[in-house]
Amino acid sequence: MKRGKRKGQITIFIIVAILLVAVIALFFLIQNNIFSSGGAKENIPDYVDGCLQDSLMEAIYFNALQGGYFVAIPDLYSLSPKHAVAYENLYIPVYWNLGNPEVPSLEDLQDQINLAVGFRMEDCLKNFTNFKKQGYEIKTDGIQNIEVITTEKETKVILDFPIFVTKADETNEYKEFSKSTDFNLVEKYEIVKKAIELQKLTPNDIPIVQFSELAFDKGFKFETIDLGDNTFLHSFTFTSEKNKYQGFDYTYVFAAKYNETE
């Protein structure tokens, strides 16, 4: 397949991706305002639970835009992908690099959700500032551990976060928090792995027919964006109501680099 360069090409996927990033930022701001006002949560366990649920969902949906990575900048740290391409405000990991697959493991994706949840929790909790203003004395050594578990039935996060709360000479201790969603991350990951298996059949070209058939069989929308220099972004968008959060579809994006072909 001969490919021409189409830099600047705009597709529905890109518009949705940019909007999603903007909405996530807006959602963070709204959540921060709600929690700082003290009006959304009646007590500290509910407050932590709310932050944890939001952090889990935001991690699942945002990471997908970067091929399952929270931070996809190569060589930044030990969990970074080997190769990635910059696009807009995102880094997209390269899953197919000149004939070689570079797909992260499911455990890698769990680690990336772990990173995203930890980052978001710190921002959401705000060191319990509003509760302290209300006369609570709160002692904690911070988040001790975050465990992300993915199955075909749910995606779950368990938070080890000891907190000692004192008010009016009464002290309560809270240690473990957990939240889950019935979002099937395992299914989406297996579909992307299958796509890379199909890519092996045509190592120097986009397997358009095979990707289209896979999309039809598994019920997602497939789009490709030409970045030039034989580099493409592939997006798989799952549009059912079970794959929506805050009104947005779940979109998984990864990059592919091909050798020059005629």
N, C-alpha and C positions, 0 to 999 in steps of 0.2 A: 504494500500500500504506500503510495507516494503521498507525503504530507507537506502541505505548505504552511508557512508561519502565519498565525492569525493573532498577533499580539493585540491586546486591548479588547479581545472578544469578551462580551458580557453575556452571561446566561442567567437563567432563573436561579440556578444554584448559587452563583456568586452574590446575587442580590439578597437571597435568603441568608447566606452565610454572614454577610456584612450586617444585615438587620439583626440577626441573632446575636452577634457580638455586641451590638449597640443595646439591644434589649437586655442582655445579661448585665451589662454595666448599669443600665437604668434600674434593673431589678435589684442589684446590689445596693444602689442608692436608696431606693424605696424601703428595702428591708432594714437598712441602717437607720433610717429615720423612724421606722416603726419601733424597732427595738430600743433605740435611744430614748424614745418618748415614754417607754414603760407601759404602753397601753395594750400591747399585743399578748403579753405573757403574764400570768398571775404569780408564778413562782419560779424559782431558779431551775428545778428539773424540767419544767415545761419550756423554759427559755432555752436551755441547752438542747432539748429534744427538737425544738423548732429550727435552731441553727443547724443541727446535724442532718435533719431531713432535707432542708434546702441545699446544704452543702453537697449532699450525696447526689441529688438530682442535677444540680448545676455542673458537678464534676462529670457525670455521665454524658450530658449533652454537649458541654463545651469541649471536653477532650476529644469527642468524636470528630469535631471539625479539624482537629490536628492529628488524625490517624490514631486516636486513642491516647495521645500524649498530652500531659499538662504543660510541660515545657519541652518543645521538640527541637530546640537549637542544638545542633551536633556539637559534641565535645564539651558541652557546658558542664556536665556532671556524669556520673557513672551510668545513670539510667537514660541518658540521651540516645536518640537514634544515631546510626552510623552516618546517614545522609538525609538531608532535608532541603526543601526549596522554600524561599520566602515568597509569600503572596499576600498583598494587602497588609494587614496587621497580624498575620498568622505565619507559622512555620509548619509546613506539611511534610511529614516523613516520606522518604522514598521507599516504597515496598518492592519495586522492581527496578534494579539498577544494572543496566547494560547486560541483561541476561541472568542476573543473580537475584534470587528472592531475599528480601530483608524484612520479613514480617515479624513483628514482636510476638511473644507468646501471650497466652491469656493471663499468665501470672504477671507479665510485664504490664499489661493493661490494669490489672488490679493494683499494682504498685503506683501507677500513674493516678488512678482515682484516689488512692491513699494520699498522695502528695497534694492533690487538688482539694480534698476534704480538709486536710490539716491547714492549708493556707486560708481557705475560706472560713474555717471555724475561728481562727485567730482574729480575723477581721470582724466576724459577726458577733462574737462574744464581747468584744470591746472591754475586756478585763472587768466585766460586770460593773462598769462605772455607774450606771443608773441605779442599780441595787444598792451600791455603797452610799449613794446620795440619800437613799431612803433609810439609812441606819443599819444596813446589814454589814457584818464583818465577814469577809470571805477570804479564806486561805486555800491556796492550791499551789502545787509544784508544776502545774501545767499538764498538757496532754502527755501521757506516758506511752500510749500505743494506739494505733489505728489499724484495724484488720478489716479488709474488704473481702467478702465471699461472694462468688458468682456461681449460680446454678441455672438450670433451665427454667426454674420456677421463680427465682428472685435474685436481686442484687442487694446485698446486706452489708452494712457497716457497723462494726462494734468499736466503741470508744472507751478506752481506759483513761479516766479523767477524774481522779480523786478531788473532791471539793468538801471543805468544811465551812458550814454556814452558821453564823451565830447572830441571834437577835433576841433582845430581852432575856439574856442569860440562858437561852435555849440553843443548843448546838445540834445540828443535823449533819450527817455525813452521806455523801453520794459518791459512788465510785464508777460504775459502769453504765453506759448508755448505748442503745442500739436502735437503728432504724433500717427499714427495708422498703423496697419497691418491687412490684411484680414485673418490672422491665426485664426482658430476656436478653441480656448482653451476650450471653454465650451463643445464642442463635445468630446474632448479627456478626459476631467474630467468625463463626464457622462459615458464613456466607462470604465474607471477605477472603478467608483462606481458600475457599473454593475458587474464587475469582483468580487468585494467584496461581492455582493449579491449572486453570484454563489458560492463563497467560503463558505458561510453559509450552503450550502447543504452538504458539506463534511468538517466539521470544523477541523478535525485532519489529513486531507490529502490534497494534491494539486489537485484541480479539473481539471486535465489535459484535459479530454474530453470536459468539458464545456468551458475552456479557449480556446481550439483549435477551437471550433465551433464559439465562439465569435470573435476570430481573423479572421476566414474565412468570417463571416458576415460583419464585420466592416473594413476589409482590412488592417490589421496590422500583423506584425510578433511577435510571442510570444516565449520567451525563459526563461528558469529557470536555476539558478545556485545554487548548493548545497554548502552552507558555513560550513556544519557540525553542530552538536548540534541541529538538527531539525530546522535549520534556512535556509531560501532560499531567493534569490533575484528573482523577476519576472520583466521582461522587456517587454514593448510593444513598438515596433518600427513602426512608420508610414512612409511609403516609397514613397508616391506619390510626384510629383514635388511641389504640394501646401504645403507640409510639409518639405521643405528643406530650410536651411539657410546656406550660405557660403559653399554649397555643402554637408552638413550633414543632415541626416534624424533626425526627432524629435523622441527622445527615452525617454519614461517615465518609471522610475524605482521605485519600492517599495519592501519592505521586508515583509516576513511572518514567524512567529514562530509557530511551531506546538507541540502539546503534543506527547510524545513517543507512537508510534503505532506499531502493528505487521502486 
